[in-house]
Amino acid sequence: MVTVAIDVELDAKGLSCPLPLLKAKQALNGMAAGQVLRVEATDAGSVRDFKAFCEVAGHELLASDEHEGVYVHIVQKGAL
């Protein structure tokens, strides 16, 4: 797991695709460039979704890990 200062945490557990990603996008919209978002989700599809989204949107996916059915994604907002 990556050790960075987390600026915003989002609990998206229990939400199905595409809601974890949509909630993350909303959170990122309210954040400054360089800030870090930590998202917890239970949807296995979120791993693929966050990877693709970060590549397209210019954010950096610092980590994407799973522990006991909870997927943790750590995203650093890009300078868009």
Secondary structure, DSSP 8 states (H G I E B T S, - for coil): ------SEEEEETT--TTHHHHHHHHHHHTS-TT-EEEEEE--TTHHHHHHHHHHHHT-EEEEEEEETTEEEEEEE----
